[in-house]
Amino acid sequence: MIQAMEAERPAPAAEGAVPAVEVRGLSKTYNGGVLALDDVDAVFPQGALTSLLGPSGCGKTTLLKIVAGLLPASEGEVRVMGRAVDGPGPERAFVFQDFALLPWATVLRNAAFGLELRGVPEAEREAAARRCIAEVGLAGTEGRYPHELSGGMRQRVGLARALAVDADVLLMDEPFSAVDEQTRRKFQEDLLRLRGVERKTFIVVTHSIEEAVYLSDRIILLSPGPGRVARIVEPEIDRTLSPEAIRRDPHYLETVEDIWQGLRDFVE
């Protein structure tokens, strides 16, 4: 369980504030002429959690990796806190779907690895890593290795590593897809509590409509490839309710159904 002293939901950026991330006229063509994204415009407000949702092959992960600076755009631009992106940067951190942990390194070293690459002194980076390991509920596992952890625990180590570098924007590629449904729901609740502490901007790729509605301030729906922005949904979930009450709430259920109907139209 992610430990949090504060549980209030972070407020989105004030009207007129510079967006955390801004995408303008973004297109991506892979070798062989495959158009993955076509003229995508999107704004990701500071302090908000935005989900990218759409059918398989619509370019969600491609868009996330371009924002991360891991892939170049073919056309258009990405700006983070007003600055053009031309590669990876310290203001962004990426949580991979497959964990991407170093199998020969302990939990502590894995969590501190991003800081190690930046040349942060050992004592400082380990202190930051220990704090983030505790924050994601893994205190006491610092000396263990990835093969000794469950899939859910390995994903938490990946999240701790992203938090340790103290980036403004956390980019998460289907972060809960490798765990069972019970663990997935627990992670969702923990992520919302974590947001109340970290005050960061989250961009999350997911295939789950229910997950997107439960977690998000905004949902960007992408059309089938080549991906374009088909619609933006703001769920406006009542966060004063318990997790169980939210999932039974008529507004939550209606929003899930509305998005499902829209996505179903893509394949009919």
C-alpha positions as CSV (number, residue, x, y, z in Angstrom):
1,M,0.0,0.0,0.0
2,I,1.4,3.4,-0.9
3,Q,1.8,5.5,2.2
4,A,0.5,9.0,2.1
5,M,0.2,11.7,4.6
6,E,-2.1,13.8,2.4
7,A,-4.8,12.3,0.3
8,E,-6.4,15.3,-1.2
9,R,-6.7,15.4,-5.0
10,P,-4.2,17.8,-6.7
11,A,-5.8,20.7,-8.4
12,P,-5.3,21.1,-12.2
13,A,-3.3,24.0,-13.3
14,A,-4.9,27.4,-13.1
15,E,-6.6,28.9,-16.2
16,G,-4.0,30.4,-18.5
17,A,-1.1,28.4,-16.9
18,V,1.5,26.8,-19.2
19,P,0.5,23.2,-19.8
20,A,2.8,20.5,-18.5
21,V,2.8,19.0,-22.0
22,E,1.5,20.3,-25.3
23,V,1.4,18.4,-28.5
24,R,0.8,20.2,-31.8
25,G,0.4,18.8,-35.3
26,L,2.1,15.6,-34.3
27,S,2.5,12.8,-36.9
28,K,4.6,9.7,-36.8
29,T,5.5,7.5,-39.8
30,Y,7.5,4.4,-39.3
31,N,9.9,2.9,-41.8
32,G,7.9,1.3,-44.6
33,G,5.5,4.2,-44.7
34,V,3.2,3.0,-41.8
35,L,1.4,6.1,-40.5
36,A,0.9,5.6,-36.7
37,L,-0.2,9.1,-35.7
38,D,-1.8,11.8,-37.9
39,D,-1.9,15.5,-36.9
40,V,-2.5,15.0,-33.2
41,D,-3.1,18.1,-31.0
42,A,-3.4,17.5,-27.3
43,V,-2.9,19.5,-24.1
44,F,-1.9,17.9,-20.7
45,P,-2.6,20.3,-17.8
46,Q,-0.2,20.6,-14.9
47,G,-1.1,18.4,-11.9
48,A,-3.7,16.4,-13.8
49,L,-3.8,12.7,-14.6
50,T,-4.7,12.2,-18.3
51,S,-5.3,8.8,-19.8
52,L,-4.7,7.8,-23.5
53,L,-7.4,5.4,-24.5
54,G,-8.2,3.7,-27.8
55,P,-8.2,0.5,-29.7
56,S,-5.0,-1.6,-30.2
57,G,-2.8,0.0,-32.8
58,C,-4.1,3.5,-32.4
59,G,-0.7,4.9,-31.5
60,K,-1.1,5.4,-27.7
61,T,2.3,4.1,-26.8
62,T,3.9,5.8,-29.8
63,L,2.5,9.1,-28.6
64,L,3.8,8.5,-25.0
65,K,7.3,7.6,-26.3
66,I,7.4,10.7,-28.4
67,V,6.5,12.8,-25.4
68,A,9.2,11.0,-23.4
69,G,11.7,11.8,-26.2
70,L,12.3,8.1,-26.8
71,L,11.0,8.4,-30.4
72,P,11.3,11.3,-32.8
73,A,8.2,12.7,-34.4
74,S,7.9,12.8,-38.1
75,E,6.0,16.1,-38.1
76,G,4.8,18.6,-35.4
77,E,6.2,19.2,-32.0
78,V,6.0,18.4,-28.3
79,R,6.6,21.1,-25.6
80,V,7.1,20.3,-21.9
81,M,6.6,23.3,-19.6
82,G,6.9,25.5,-22.7
83,R,10.2,24.0,-24.0
84,A,10.5,22.0,-27.2
85,V,11.3,18.3,-26.8
86,D,14.2,17.0,-28.8
87,G,15.0,13.9,-26.6
88,P,14.7,12.6,-23.1
89,G,14.9,15.1,-20.3
90,P,15.1,15.3,-16.5
91,E,11.6,16.8,-16.3
92,R,10.1,13.5,-17.6
93,A,10.2,9.9,-16.3
94,F,8.9,6.8,-18.0
95,V,7.4,3.7,-16.3
96,F,7.6,0.8,-18.7
97,Q,5.0,-1.9,-19.1
98,D,7.6,-4.6,-18.8
99,F,9.2,-3.1,-15.6
100,A,12.7,-2.7,-17.3
101,L,14.5,-3.6,-14.1
102,L,18.1,-4.6,-13.9
103,P,18.0,-8.3,-13.0
104,W,21.4,-8.3,-11.3
105,A,20.7,-5.2,-9.2
106,T,18.8,-5.0,-5.8
107,V,15.6,-3.2,-5.4
108,L,17.6,-0.3,-3.9
109,R,19.9,0.0,-6.8
110,N,17.1,-0.3,-9.3
111,A,15.2,2.4,-7.6
112,A,18.3,4.6,-7.5
113,F,19.5,3.8,-11.1
114,G,18.1,6.9,-12.8
115,L,19.9,9.1,-10.2
116,E,23.1,7.0,-10.6
117,L,23.0,7.8,-14.4
118,R,22.8,11.5,-13.5
119,G,25.9,11.3,-11.4
120,V,24.1,11.9,-8.0
121,P,26.4,10.9,-5.1
122,E,25.7,7.5,-3.7
123,A,24.4,8.5,-0.2
124,E,22.0,11.1,-1.7
125,R,20.6,8.8,-4.4
126,E,20.1,5.9,-2.0
127,A,18.3,8.2,0.5
128,A,16.0,9.3,-2.3
129,A,15.5,5.8,-3.4
130,R,14.7,4.5,0.1
131,R,12.1,7.2,0.5
132,C,10.4,6.3,-2.8
133,I,10.6,2.6,-2.1
134,A,8.7,3.2,1.2
135,E,6.3,5.5,-0.6
136,V,5.2,2.7,-3.0
137,G,4.8,0.2,-0.1
138,L,8.1,-1.8,-0.5
139,A,10.0,-0.8,2.6
140,G,12.1,-3.8,3.8
141,T,12.7,-5.1,0.3
142,E,15.7,-2.9,-0.5
143,G,18.2,-5.9,-0.6
144,R,16.0,-8.2,-2.7
145,Y,16.4,-8.9,-6.4
146,P,13.8,-8.7,-9.2
147,H,13.5,-12.5,-9.5
148,E,12.5,-12.6,-5.8
149,L,9.6,-10.2,-6.3
150,S,6.0,-10.7,-7.7
151,G,5.0,-8.9,-10.8
152,G,3.2,-6.3,-8.8
153,M,6.2,-5.7,-6.7
154,R,8.5,-5.3,-9.7
155,Q,6.1,-2.8,-11.1
156,R,6.2,-0.8,-7.9
157,V,10.0,-0.8,-8.1
158,G,9.7,0.7,-11.6
159,L,7.4,3.4,-10.2
160,A,9.8,4.1,-7.3
161,R,12.6,4.6,-9.8
162,A,10.5,7.1,-11.8
163,L,9.6,8.9,-8.6
164,A,13.2,9.0,-7.3
165,V,14.4,11.3,-10.2
166,D,11.7,13.8,-9.1
167,A,10.5,14.5,-12.6
168,D,7.6,16.9,-13.2
169,V,5.8,14.5,-15.6
170,L,5.4,10.8,-15.1
171,L,4.6,8.8,-18.3
172,M,3.2,5.3,-17.6
173,D,2.7,2.7,-20.3
174,E,-0.1,0.3,-19.2
175,P,1.5,0.2,-15.7
176,F,-1.0,-2.3,-14.3
177,S,-1.4,-4.7,-17.3
178,A,0.8,-7.4,-15.9
179,V,-1.0,-8.0,-12.6
180,D,-4.2,-9.7,-11.6
181,E,-7.5,-7.7,-11.3
182,Q,-7.4,-7.6,-7.5
183,T,-3.9,-6.2,-7.5
184,R,-4.7,-3.9,-10.4
185,R,-7.6,-2.2,-8.4
186,K,-5.3,-1.8,-5.4
187,F,-2.7,-0.1,-7.6
188,Q,-5.3,2.2,-9.0
189,E,-6.3,3.3,-5.5
190,D,-2.7,3.6,-4.4
191,L,-1.9,5.8,-7.5
192,L,-4.6,8.2,-6.6
193,R,-3.3,8.5,-3.0
194,L,0.2,8.9,-4.4
195,R,-0.9,11.9,-6.5
196,G,-2.0,13.7,-3.4
197,V,1.6,13.5,-2.1
198,E,3.7,13.9,-5.2
199,R,1.7,16.7,-7.0
200,K,3.0,15.6,-10.4
201,T,1.5,15.4,-13.9
202,F,0.6,11.9,-15.0
203,I,0.0,10.6,-18.5
204,V,-1.2,7.0,-18.5
205,V,-1.7,4.6,-21.4
206,T,-4.4,2.1,-20.7
207,H,-6.7,-0.3,-22.6
208,S,-9.2,-0.4,-19.8
209,I,-12.2,2.0,-20.0
210,E,-13.0,1.4,-16.3
211,E,-9.4,2.2,-15.3
212,A,-9.3,5.4,-17.4
213,V,-12.6,6.7,-15.9
214,Y,-11.7,5.7,-12.4
215,L,-8.2,7.4,-12.5
216,S,-8.5,10.3,-14.8
217,D,-9.1,14.0,-14.8
218,R,-9.1,13.8,-18.6
219,I,-9.3,11.0,-21.1
220,I,-8.0,11.5,-24.7
221,L,-9.7,9.0,-27.0
222,L,-7.7,8.1,-30.1
223,S,-9.2,6.7,-33.2
224,P,-7.9,3.5,-34.9
225,G,-4.6,3.9,-36.7
226,P,-3.5,6.2,-37.8
227,G,-4.2,7.7,-34.4
228,R,-6.1,11.0,-34.2
229,V,-7.8,12.7,-31.3
230,A,-11.4,11.5,-31.6
231,R,-12.7,12.9,-28.4
232,I,-11.8,14.3,-24.9
233,V,-13.8,13.2,-21.9
234,E,-13.6,14.7,-18.4
235,P,-15.2,12.1,-16.0
236,E,-15.7,14.5,-13.0
237,I,-15.7,11.6,-10.6
238,D,-16.8,12.4,-7.0
239,R,-13.5,11.6,-5.1
240,T,-15.2,12.0,-1.7
241,L,-16.8,8.6,-2.3
242,S,-15.1,5.3,-1.4
243,P,-13.5,3.2,-4.2
244,E,-16.4,0.8,-4.0
245,A,-19.0,3.6,-4.1
246,I,-17.3,5.2,-7.1
247,R,-17.5,2.0,-9.1
248,R,-21.2,1.7,-8.3
249,D,-21.9,5.4,-8.9
250,P,-24.4,5.9,-11.8
251,H,-22.3,8.8,-13.2
252,Y,-19.2,6.5,-13.3
253,L,-21.1,3.7,-14.9
254,E,-22.7,6.0,-17.5
255,T,-19.4,7.5,-18.4
256,V,-17.9,4.0,-18.9
257,E,-20.8,3.0,-21.1
258,D,-20.7,6.2,-23.1
259,I,-17.0,5.7,-23.8
260,W,-17.6,2.0,-24.7
261,Q,-20.3,2.9,-27.2
262,G,-17.9,5.4,-28.8
263,L,-15.1,2.9,-29.0
264,R,-17.4,0.2,-30.4
265,D,-18.4,2.5,-33.2
266,F,-14.7,2.4,-34.3
267,V,-14.9,-1.3,-35.1
268,E,-18.4,-1.6,-36.5
